[in-house]
Amino acid sequence: MKRIIAICLFSLVFLTYKGSKAQNHYYPSPGEWMEKSPQDLKVNSQKLQQAINFAILEESDTDKNLKIAHYQSAFGREPFGFPVGPMKDRGPSTGLIIYKGYVIGKWGDPNRVDLTFSVAKSILSTTVGLAYDRGLIKSEKDLVYPYMAPIIPYEPHKLTMNKSDHLQEEDVFELFATPHNKKITWEHLLQQTSDWEGSLWGKPDWADRPQGNSSNWLTRERHEPGTVYKYNDTRVNVLALAILNVWRKPLPQVLKTYIMDEIGASPTWRWTGYENSYIVLDGQIVQSVSGGSHWGGGLFISAYDQARFGYLTLRRGNWNGKQLISEEWIKKSKTPTDVQTNYGYMNYFLNTDRKEIPAAPETAFFHLGAGTNMVYVDEENDLVIVTRWIKNEKKADFVKMVLESLPK
């Protein structure tokens, strides 16, 4: 009996110690993030400064006027490639290096609110995870169409239209009405393997990053959902509209309530959609947001607020003892897609086989957007890096330099 009691007491002490250890991480309060000198954490300050200088030197050479940059890129030359959402001139090369929870390096203007492009996809997939955690979606492997009601677009220009002259036109539209689209699951959308067919907000699926001969764009054979990966913002916007219909409230409100307020984000971020992405939902006019900024719109956010989101994913969805996103969902988000092993749920880019960032652990991942905007997350090194407006081909070199500054 005494042995049983002793074992129980030991187990209780161990679990208490383990639990207290889990709470030893520093979490920044709203409006502030504690800084420490590199030397305080045994980081080589000279090497760290060399990394920061490198990020500044290798600033993206795209035009700071993002409208001009858009039309100078391949995106501006796509069919239907014109922006339909707001854009904003970008700031200088900017970033933060957060080691063991503390800011040990910063440059540029980390309080400046800029577009973060496809880092917004990780934010979007988080709203799906929040719905999953609350039972609004039973399984990520569920077909999407049973969750969907008819979509009622808000089209004020039709208010004076005589409907008797348009008897053959539908007043609503269905996202998953075709036989192909009815096969699509939430996971297919999250992994960008759905091959969803159709047009949304005036942007046909085939017009985003079109490949091959243009004569085949409209008639090509559809791939079975789950078999082919294709990065496609029209389909990302389909996911945004689909999860909006599950939540039945604007996604920025969902994000603010369950994530951004909880992690102490500033009041300066905004998440927008397009000029024409409004629907009537439960009697309210609601904008469906963009999962990126391919055609404008998307997430306007500071580097500090990006870092808070990255830090939340570093801590597996836990913020100061409160589980905001289930650890189960974070694990799903970091699971390699079968047909694209460096990609999990949008926009969790994985370091599978250390192909993306050879110097980093295979377990590292990063939220990535054009620009280049990157939130690098490395649990093995207790490290989060935000780097904005660095040349894409230089991001791996930059991470390598930061890692080389850390204590061995």
SEDO-696563 format. One record per residue (C-alpha): residue number from 1; x, y, z; residue in three letters. Coordinates in steps of 0.2 Angstrom, whole numbers, plus 5000, padded with zeros to 4 digits. Layout:
<lumdos>
+-----+------+------+------+------+
|  nr |   xx |   yy |   zz | rest |
+-----+------+------+------+------+
| NUM |    X |    Y |    Z |  ALA |
...
+-----+------+------+------+------+
</lumdos>
This chain:
<lumdos>
+-----+------+------+------+------+
|  nr |   xx |   yy |   zz | rest |
+-----+------+------+------+------+
|   1 | 5000 | 5000 | 5000 |  MET |
|   2 | 5014 | 5012 | 5005 |  LYS |
|   3 | 5022 | 5008 | 4988 |  ARG |
|   4 | 5006 | 5012 | 4978 |  ILE |
|   5 | 5005 | 5029 | 4988 |  ILE |
|   6 | 5023 | 5033 | 4984 |  ALA |
|   7 | 5021 | 5030 | 4966 |  ILE |
|   8 | 5005 | 5040 | 4965 |  CYS |
|   9 | 5014 | 5055 | 4974 |  LEU |
|  10 | 5029 | 5053 | 4962 |  PHE |
|  11 | 5017 | 5054 | 4947 |  SER |
|  12 | 5008 | 5069 | 4954 |  LEU |
|  13 | 5024 | 5078 | 4958 |  VAL |
|  14 | 5030 | 5074 | 4940 |  PHE |
|  15 | 5014 | 5079 | 4931 |  LEU |
|  16 | 5014 | 5095 | 4942 |  THR |
|  17 | 5032 | 5099 | 4937 |  TYR |
|  18 | 5029 | 5095 | 4919 |  LYS |
|  19 | 5013 | 5106 | 4919 |  GLY |
|  20 | 5023 | 5121 | 4927 |  SER |
|  21 | 5037 | 5118 | 4915 |  LYS |
|  22 | 5025 | 5120 | 4901 |  ALA |
|  23 | 5020 | 5137 | 4908 |  GLN |
|  24 | 5037 | 5144 | 4910 |  ASN |
|  25 | 5037 | 5151 | 4892 |  HIS |
|  26 | 5036 | 5170 | 4891 |  TYR |
|  27 | 5021 | 5177 | 4883 |  TYR |
|  28 | 5021 | 5196 | 4878 |  PRO |
|  29 | 5007 | 5207 | 4885 |  SER |
|  30 | 4996 | 5217 | 4873 |  PRO |
|  31 | 5006 | 5232 | 4866 |  GLY |
|  32 | 5023 | 5226 | 4871 |  GLU |
|  33 | 5036 | 5213 | 4868 |  TRP |
|  34 | 5050 | 5211 | 4880 |  MET |
|  35 | 5067 | 5213 | 4872 |  GLU |
|  36 | 5084 | 5205 | 4878 |  LYS |
|  37 | 5101 | 5207 | 4871 |  SER |
|  38 | 5108 | 5192 | 4861 |  PRO |
|  39 | 5122 | 5191 | 4874 |  GLN |
|  40 | 5109 | 5188 | 4888 |  ASP |
|  41 | 5103 | 5172 | 4879 |  LEU |
|  42 | 5121 | 5167 | 4874 |  LYS |
|  43 | 5118 | 5172 | 4855 |  VAL |
|  44 | 5132 | 5178 | 4845 |  ASN |
|  45 | 5128 | 5196 | 4843 |  SER |
|  46 | 5140 | 5199 | 4828 |  GLN |
|  47 | 5133 | 5184 | 4818 |  LYS |
|  48 | 5115 | 5190 | 4822 |  LEU |
|  49 | 5119 | 5207 | 4816 |  GLN |
|  50 | 5126 | 5200 | 4800 |  GLN |
|  51 | 5110 | 5191 | 4797 |  ALA |
|  52 | 5100 | 5207 | 4800 |  ILE |
|  53 | 5112 | 5216 | 4788 |  ASN |
|  54 | 5109 | 5203 | 4775 |  PHE |
|  55 | 5090 | 5204 | 4776 |  ALA |
|  56 | 5091 | 5223 | 4774 |  ILE |
|  57 | 5104 | 5221 | 4759 |  LEU |
|  58 | 5093 | 5208 | 4750 |  GLU |
|  59 | 5077 | 5218 | 4751 |  GLU |
|  60 | 5065 | 5213 | 4737 |  SER |
|  61 | 5068 | 5224 | 4722 |  ASP |
|  62 | 5049 | 5224 | 4717 |  THR |
|  63 | 5041 | 5241 | 4716 |  ASP |
|  64 | 5035 | 5248 | 4733 |  LYS |
|  65 | 5019 | 5253 | 4724 |  ASN |
|  66 | 5011 | 5236 | 4724 |  LEU |
|  67 | 4999 | 5241 | 4710 |  LYS |
|  68 | 5014 | 5244 | 4699 |  ILE |
|  69 | 5022 | 5228 | 4706 |  ALA |
|  70 | 5007 | 5218 | 4702 |  HIS |
|  71 | 5006 | 5223 | 4684 |  TYR |
|  72 | 5025 | 5220 | 4682 |  GLN |
|  73 | 5023 | 5202 | 4688 |  SER |
|  74 | 5015 | 5187 | 4679 |  ALA |
|  75 | 4999 | 5190 | 4689 |  PHE |
|  76 | 4996 | 5206 | 4680 |  GLY |
|  77 | 4997 | 5197 | 4663 |  ARG |
|  78 | 4985 | 5184 | 4668 |  GLU |
|  79 | 4967 | 5183 | 4660 |  PRO |
|  80 | 4956 | 5193 | 4672 |  PHE |
|  81 | 4972 | 5198 | 4681 |  GLY |
|  82 | 4967 | 5215 | 4686 |  PHE |
|  83 | 4965 | 5219 | 4705 |  PRO |
|  84 | 4947 | 5220 | 4713 |  VAL |
|  85 | 4953 | 5223 | 4731 |  GLY |
|  86 | 4962 | 5237 | 4740 |  PRO |
|  87 | 4981 | 5237 | 4739 |  MET |
|  88 | 4994 | 5248 | 4749 |  LYS |
|  89 | 5012 | 5254 | 4746 |  ASP |
|  90 | 5024 | 5243 | 4755 |  ARG |
|  91 | 5037 | 5248 | 4768 |  GLY |
|  92 | 5055 | 5244 | 4769 |  PRO |
|  93 | 5064 | 5227 | 4773 |  SER |
|  94 | 5057 | 5223 | 4790 |  THR |
|  95 | 5058 | 5209 | 4803 |  GLY |
|  96 | 5059 | 5202 | 4820 |  LEU |
|  97 | 5069 | 5188 | 4828 |  ILE |
|  98 | 5061 | 5180 | 4843 |  ILE |
|  99 | 5072 | 5168 | 4853 |  TYR |
| 100 | 5065 | 5159 | 4868 |  LYS |
| 101 | 5050 | 5171 | 4868 |  GLY |
| 102 | 5060 | 5187 | 4868 |  TYR |
| 103 | 5064 | 5199 | 4854 |  VAL |
| 104 | 5083 | 5198 | 4851 |  ILE |
| 105 | 5083 | 5207 | 4834 |  GLY |
| 106 | 5073 | 5219 | 4824 |  LYS |
| 107 | 5075 | 5230 | 4809 |  TRP |
| 108 | 5064 | 5241 | 4797 |  GLY |
| 109 | 5047 | 5246 | 4804 |  ASP |
| 110 | 5039 | 5231 | 4813 |  PRO |
| 111 | 5024 | 5242 | 4818 |  ASN |
| 112 | 5020 | 5247 | 4800 |  ARG |
| 113 | 5004 | 5238 | 4794 |  VAL |
| 114 | 5007 | 5231 | 4777 |  ASP |
| 115 | 4999 | 5217 | 4766 |  LEU |
| 116 | 5005 | 5200 | 4770 |  THR |
| 117 | 4999 | 5192 | 4755 |  PHE |
| 118 | 4997 | 5173 | 4757 |  SER |
| 119 | 5002 | 5172 | 4775 |  VAL |
| 120 | 4983 | 5176 | 4776 |  ALA |
| 121 | 4980 | 5158 | 4770 |  LYS |
| 122 | 4987 | 5152 | 4787 |  SER |
| 123 | 4975 | 5164 | 4795 |  ILE |
| 124 | 4961 | 5157 | 4784 |  LEU |
| 125 | 4965 | 5139 | 4788 |  SER |
| 126 | 4965 | 5144 | 4807 |  THR |
| 127 | 4947 | 5149 | 4805 |  THR |
| 128 | 4943 | 5132 | 4798 |  VAL |
| 129 | 4952 | 5124 | 4813 |  GLY |
| 130 | 4942 | 5135 | 4825 |  LEU |
| 131 | 4926 | 5128 | 4817 |  ALA |
| 132 | 4933 | 5110 | 4818 |  TYR |
| 133 | 4937 | 5112 | 4837 |  ASP |
| 134 | 4919 | 5118 | 4840 |  ARG |
| 135 | 4911 | 5104 | 4831 |  GLY |
| 136 | 4904 | 5116 | 4817 |  LEU |
| 137 | 4914 | 5104 | 4805 |  ILE |
| 138 | 4914 | 5086 | 4811 |  LYS |
| 139 | 4929 | 5081 | 4801 |  SER |
| 140 | 4941 | 5089 | 4789 |  GLU |
| 141 | 4937 | 5073 | 4778 |  LYS |
| 142 | 4919 | 5078 | 4776 |  ASP |
| 143 | 4912 | 5083 | 4759 |  LEU |
| 144 | 4909 | 5101 | 4759 |  VAL |
| 145 | 4893 | 5103 | 4749 |  TYR |
| 146 | 4882 | 5096 | 4763 |  PRO |
| 147 | 4887 | 5111 | 4774 |  TYR |
| 148 | 4883 | 5124 | 4760 |  MET |
| 149 | 4867 | 5134 | 4758 |  ALA |
| 150 | 4864 | 5143 | 4742 |  PRO |
| 151 | 4874 | 5159 | 4741 |  ILE |
| 152 | 4865 | 5175 | 4739 |  ILE |
| 153 | 4876 | 5188 | 4731 |  PRO |
| 154 | 4874 | 5207 | 4736 |  TYR |
| 155 | 4872 | 5215 | 4719 |  GLU |
| 156 | 4864 | 5233 | 4722 |  PRO |
| 157 | 4865 | 5237 | 4703 |  HIS |
| 158 | 4851 | 5224 | 4701 |  LYS |
| 159 | 4839 | 5233 | 4712 |  LEU |
| 160 | 4831 | 5243 | 4698 |  THR |
| 161 | 4831 | 5228 | 4686 |  MET |
| 162 | 4815 | 5220 | 4680 |  ASN |
| 163 | 4817 | 5202 | 4684 |  LYS |
| 164 | 4804 | 5197 | 4671 |  SER |
| 165 | 4817 | 5202 | 4658 |  ASP |
| 166 | 4829 | 5190 | 4666 |  HIS |
| 167 | 4819 | 5174 | 4670 |  LEU |
| 168 | 4833 | 5162 | 4665 |  GLN |
| 169 | 4845 | 5170 | 4677 |  GLU |
| 170 | 4848 | 5162 | 4694 |  GLU |
| 171 | 4847 | 5174 | 4709 |  ASP |
| 172 | 4858 | 5163 | 4719 |  VAL |
| 173 | 4873 | 5152 | 4716 |  PHE |
| 174 | 4880 | 5135 | 4722 |  GLU |
| 175 | 4898 | 5133 | 4726 |  LEU |
| 176 | 4898 | 5114 | 4724 |  PHE |
| 177 | 4884 | 5110 | 4712 |  ALA |
| 178 | 4894 | 5101 | 4699 |  THR |
| 179 | 4897 | 5082 | 4700 |  PRO |
| 180 | 4916 | 5085 | 4702 |  HIS |
| 181 | 4914 | 5099 | 4715 |  ASN |
| 182 | 4903 | 5087 | 4725 |  LYS |
| 183 | 4918 | 5076 | 4728 |  LYS |
| 184 | 4928 | 5089 | 4737 |  ILE |
| 185 | 4932 | 5088 | 4755 |  THR |
| 186 | 4937 | 5102 | 4767 |  TRP |
| 187 | 4954 | 5094 | 4767 |  GLU |
| 188 | 4956 | 5095 | 4748 |  HIS |
| 189 | 4953 | 5114 | 4749 |  LEU |
| 190 | 4965 | 5116 | 4764 |  LEU |
| 191 | 4978 | 5106 | 4754 |  GLN |
| 192 | 4975 | 5114 | 4738 |  GLN |
| 193 | 4971 | 5098 | 4729 |  THR |
| 194 | 4953 | 5100 | 4726 |  SER |
| 195 | 4954 | 5106 | 4707 |  ASP |
| 196 | 4937 | 5115 | 4711 |  TRP |
| 197 | 4929 | 5121 | 4694 |  GLU |
| 198 | 4920 | 5137 | 4692 |  GLY |
| 199 | 4922 | 5156 | 4694 |  SER |
| 200 | 4921 | 5166 | 4709 |  LEU |
| 201 | 4921 | 5185 | 4711 |  TRP |
| 202 | 4924 | 5187 | 4692 |  GLY |
| 203 | 4939 | 5176 | 4693 |  LYS |
| 204 | 4938 | 5159 | 4684 |  PRO |
| 205 | 4948 | 5145 | 4692 |  ASP |
| 206 | 4957 | 5142 | 4675 |  TRP |
| 207 | 4963 | 5160 | 4674 |  ALA |
| 208 | 4974 | 5159 | 4690 |  ASP |
| 209 | 4992 | 5154 | 4685 |  ARG |
| 210 | 4986 | 5146 | 4669 |  PRO |
| 211 | 4997 | 5132 | 4662 |  GLN |
| 212 | 5000 | 5124 | 4645 |  GLY |
| 213 | 4991 | 5129 | 4629 |  ASN |
| 214 | 4977 | 5142 | 4631 |  SER |
| 215 | 4966 | 5132 | 4619 |  SER |
| 216 | 4965 | 5119 | 4633 |  ASN |
| 217 | 4962 | 5130 | 4648 |  TRP |
| 218 | 4943 | 5128 | 4647 |  LEU |
| 219 | 4941 | 5110 | 4641 |  THR |
| 220 | 4955 | 5101 | 4651 |  ARG |
| 221 | 4951 | 5085 | 4660 |  GLU |
| 222 | 4948 | 5088 | 4679 |  ARG |
| 223 | 4959 | 5079 | 4691 |  HIS |
| 224 | 4951 | 5068 | 4705 |  GLU |
| 225 | 4951 | 5078 | 4721 |  PRO |
| 226 | 4966 | 5074 | 4731 |  GLY |
| 227 | 4977 | 5068 | 4717 |  THR |
| 228 | 4985 | 5084 | 4711 |  VAL |
| 229 | 4991 | 5100 | 4720 |  TYR |
| 230 | 4989 | 5117 | 4712 |  LYS |
| 231 | 4991 | 5133 | 4721 |  TYR |
| 232 | 4976 | 5143 | 4716 |  ASN |
| 233 | 4968 | 5158 | 4724 |  ASP |
| 234 | 4951 | 5156 | 4716 |  THR |
| 235 | 4950 | 5140 | 4726 |  ARG |
| 236 | 4957 | 5148 | 4741 |  VAL |
| 237 | 4942 | 5161 | 4740 |  ASN |
| 238 | 4930 | 5146 | 4738 |  VAL |
| 239 | 4936 | 5140 | 4755 |  LEU |
| 240 | 4934 | 5157 | 4763 |  ALA |
| 241 | 4916 | 5159 | 4757 |  LEU |
| 242 | 4912 | 5141 | 4762 |  ALA |
| 243 | 4919 | 5143 | 4780 |  ILE |
| 244 | 4910 | 5160 | 4781 |  LEU |
| 245 | 4894 | 5150 | 4778 |  ASN |
| 246 | 4898 | 5138 | 4792 |  VAL |
| 247 | 4902 | 5152 | 4804 |  TRP |
| 248 | 4887 | 5163 | 4798 |  ARG |
| 249 | 4897 | 5178 | 4804 |  LYS |
| 250 | 4912 | 5188 | 4796 |  PRO |
| 251 | 4928 | 5179 | 4797 |  LEU |
| 252 | 4938 | 5195 | 4803 |  PRO |
| 253 | 4926 | 5194 | 4818 |  GLN |
| 254 | 4929 | 5176 | 4821 |  VAL |
| 255 | 4948 | 5179 | 4820 |  LEU |
| 256 | 4947 | 5194 | 4832 |  LYS |
| 257 | 4937 | 5185 | 4845 |  THR |
| 258 | 4946 | 5169 | 4846 |  TYR |
| 259 | 4963 | 5173 | 4841 |  ILE |
| 260 | 4969 | 5190 | 4839 |  MET |
| 261 | 4962 | 5198 | 4855 |  ASP |
| 262 | 4968 | 5182 | 4865 |  GLU |
| 263 | 4986 | 5184 | 4859 |  ILE |
| 264 | 4986 | 5203 | 4862 |  GLY |
| 265 | 4987 | 5208 | 4844 |  ALA |
| 266 | 4986 | 5227 | 4841 |  SER |
| 267 | 4970 | 5235 | 4834 |  PRO |
| 268 | 4979 | 5240 | 4818 |  THR |
| 269 | 4976 | 5224 | 4808 |  TRP |
| 270 | 4962 | 5222 | 4795 |  ARG |
| 271 | 4956 | 5208 | 4784 |  TRP |
| 272 | 4947 | 5212 | 4768 |  THR |
| 273 | 4939 | 5205 | 4752 |  GLY |
| 274 | 4935 | 5212 | 4735 |  TYR |
| 275 | 4924 | 5226 | 4729 |  GLU |
| 276 | 4912 | 5213 | 4723 |  ASN |
| 277 | 4914 | 5199 | 4736 |  SER |
| 278 | 4898 | 5204 | 4746 |  TYR |
| 279 | 4884 | 5192 | 4750 |  ILE |
| 280 | 4868 | 5193 | 4760 |  VAL |
| 281 | 4869 | 5182 | 4775 |  LEU |
| 282 | 4855 | 5180 | 4788 |  ASP |
| 283 | 4848 | 5197 | 4782 |  GLY |
| 284 | 4865 | 5206 | 4784 |  GLN |
| 285 | 4877 | 5212 | 4770 |  ILE |
| 286 | 4894 | 5203 | 4773 |  VAL |
| 287 | 4910 | 5203 | 4764 |  GLN |
| 288 | 4919 | 5187 | 4760 |  SER |
| 289 | 4937 | 5190 | 4763 |  VAL |
| 290 | 4952 | 5185 | 4752 |  SER |
| 291 | 4964 | 5172 | 4757 |  GLY |
| 292 | 4978 | 5181 | 4749 |  GLY |
| 293 | 4982 | 5197 | 4739 |  SER |
| 294 | 4983 | 5190 | 4722 |  HIS |
| 295 | 4970 | 5202 | 4716 |  TRP |
| 296 | 4971 | 5214 | 4730 |  GLY |
| 297 | 4962 | 5213 | 4747 |  GLY |
| 298 | 4968 | 5201 | 4760 |  GLY |
| 299 | 4977 | 5204 | 4777 |  LEU |
| 300 | 4984 | 5220 | 4782 |  PHE |
| 301 | 4995 | 5217 | 4797 |  ILE |
| 302 | 5011 | 5223 | 4806 |  SER |
| 303 | 5026 | 5212 | 4809 |  ALA |
| 304 | 5023 | 5212 | 4827 |  TYR |
| 305 | 5006 | 5204 | 4825 |  ASP |
| 306 | 5012 | 5192 | 4812 |  GLN |
| 307 | 5025 | 5187 | 4826 |  ALA |
| 308 | 5011 | 5184 | 4838 |  ARG |
| 309 | 5002 | 5172 | 4827 |  PHE |
| 310 | 5019 | 5163 | 4823 |  GLY |
| 311 | 5022 | 5162 | 4841 |  TYR |
| 312 | 5005 | 5154 | 4844 |  LEU |
| 313 | 5009 | 5141 | 4831 |  THR |
| 314 | 5026 | 5138 | 4839 |  LEU |
| 315 | 5017 | 5135 | 4855 |  ARG |
| 316 | 5005 | 5122 | 4847 |  ARG |
| 317 | 4990 | 5133 | 4848 |  GLY |
| 318 | 4992 | 5137 | 4867 |  ASN |
| 319 | 4994 | 5155 | 4873 |  TRP |
| 320 | 4999 | 5157 | 4891 |  ASN |
| 321 | 4990 | 5141 | 4897 |  GLY |
| 322 | 4975 | 5143 | 4886 |  LYS |
| 323 | 4972 | 5132 | 4871 |  GLN |
| 324 | 4966 | 5143 | 4857 |  LEU |
| 325 | 4968 | 5131 | 4843 |  ILE |
| 326 | 4968 | 5113 | 4847 |  SER |
| 327 | 4985 | 5104 | 4847 |  GLU |
| 328 | 4977 | 5091 | 4836 |  GLU |
| 329 | 4973 | 5104 | 4823 |  TRP |
| 330 | 4990 | 5111 | 4823 |  ILE |
| 331 | 4997 | 5094 | 4820 |  LYS |
| 332 | 4985 | 5091 | 4805 |  LYS |
| 333 | 4991 | 5108 | 4798 |  SER |
| 334 | 5009 | 5102 | 4799 |  LYS |
| 335 | 5005 | 5085 | 4791 |  THR |
| 336 | 5013 | 5084 | 4773 |  PRO |
| 337 | 5000 | 5083 | 4759 |  THR |
| 338 | 5002 | 5066 | 4750 |  ASP |
| 339 | 5005 | 5074 | 4733 |  VAL |
| 340 | 5015 | 5089 | 4739 |  GLN |
| 341 | 5025 | 5084 | 4754 |  THR |
| 342 | 5032 | 5102 | 4758 |  ASN |
| 343 | 5014 | 5108 | 4760 |  TYR |
| 344 | 5002 | 5105 | 4775 |  GLY |
| 345 | 4986 | 5115 | 4777 |  TYR |
| 346 | 4987 | 5132 | 4769 |  MET |
| 347 | 4999 | 5140 | 4771 |  ASN |
| 348 | 5010 | 5129 | 4782 |  TYR |
| 349 | 5025 | 5126 | 4771 |  PHE |
| 350 | 5035 | 5112 | 4778 |  LEU |
| 351 | 5054 | 5108 | 4778 |  ASN |
| 352 | 5051 | 5090 | 4772 |  THR |
| 353 | 5068 | 5082 | 4769 |  ASP |
| 354 | 5075 | 5099 | 4773 |  ARG |
| 355 | 5073 | 5104 | 4755 |  LYS |
| 356 | 5066 | 5122 | 4758 |  GLU |
| 357 | 5078 | 5127 | 4771 |  ILE |
| 358 | 5093 | 5115 | 4771 |  PRO |
| 359 | 5101 | 5122 | 4787 |  ALA |
| 360 | 5084 | 5121 | 4797 |  ALA |
| 361 | 5077 | 5106 | 4806 |  PRO |
| 362 | 5065 | 5095 | 4796 |  GLU |
| 363 | 5052 | 5099 | 4809 |  THR |
| 364 | 5053 | 5118 | 4805 |  ALA |
| 365 | 5039 | 5126 | 4795 |  PHE |
| 366 | 5034 | 5143 | 4789 |  PHE |
| 367 | 5019 | 5154 | 4784 |  HIS |
| 368 | 5024 | 5161 | 4767 |  LEU |
| 369 | 5017 | 5175 | 4756 |  GLY |
| 370 | 5023 | 5184 | 4741 |  ALA |
| 371 | 5034 | 5199 | 4744 |  GLY |
| 372 | 5043 | 5189 | 4752 |  THR |
| 373 | 5033 | 5188 | 4768 |  ASN |
| 374 | 5038 | 5174 | 4779 |  MET |
| 375 | 5035 | 5169 | 4797 |  VAL |
| 376 | 5047 | 5155 | 4801 |  TYR |
| 377 | 5043 | 5144 | 4816 |  VAL |
| 378 | 5056 | 5132 | 4823 |  ASP |
| 379 | 5051 | 5122 | 4839 |  GLU |
| 380 | 5068 | 5113 | 4841 |  GLU |
| 381 | 5077 | 5130 | 4842 |  ASN |
| 382 | 5062 | 5139 | 4851 |  ASP |
| 383 | 5063 | 5152 | 4837 |  LEU |
| 384 | 5051 | 5163 | 4827 |  VAL |
| 385 | 5057 | 5174 | 4813 |  ILE |
| 386 | 5047 | 5187 | 4804 |  VAL |
| 387 | 5055 | 5193 | 4788 |  THR |
| 388 | 5046 | 5205 | 4776 |  ARG |
| 389 | 5051 | 5211 | 4759 |  TRP |
| 390 | 5066 | 5200 | 4757 |  ILE |
| 391 | 5071 | 5191 | 4740 |  LYS |
| 392 | 5063 | 5174 | 4740 |  ASN |
| 393 | 5079 | 5165 | 4734 |  GLU |
| 394 | 5088 | 5173 | 4749 |  LYS |
| 395 | 5076 | 5168 | 4763 |  LYS |
| 396 | 5085 | 5151 | 4766 |  ALA |
| 397 | 5102 | 5159 | 4767 |  ASP |
| 398 | 5095 | 5172 | 4780 |  PHE |
| 399 | 5088 | 5158 | 4791 |  VAL |
| 400 | 5104 | 5149 | 4790 |  LYS |
| 401 | 5113 | 5164 | 4796 |  MET |
| 402 | 5101 | 5167 | 4811 |  VAL |
| 403 | 5103 | 5148 | 4816 |  LEU |
| 404 | 5122 | 5150 | 4815 |  GLU |
| 405 | 5121 | 5164 | 4828 |  SER |
| 406 | 5112 | 5153 | 4841 |  LEU |
| 407 | 5121 | 5144 | 4855 |  PRO |
| 408 | 5126 | 5126 | 4850 |  LYS |
+-----+------+------+------+------+
</lumdos>
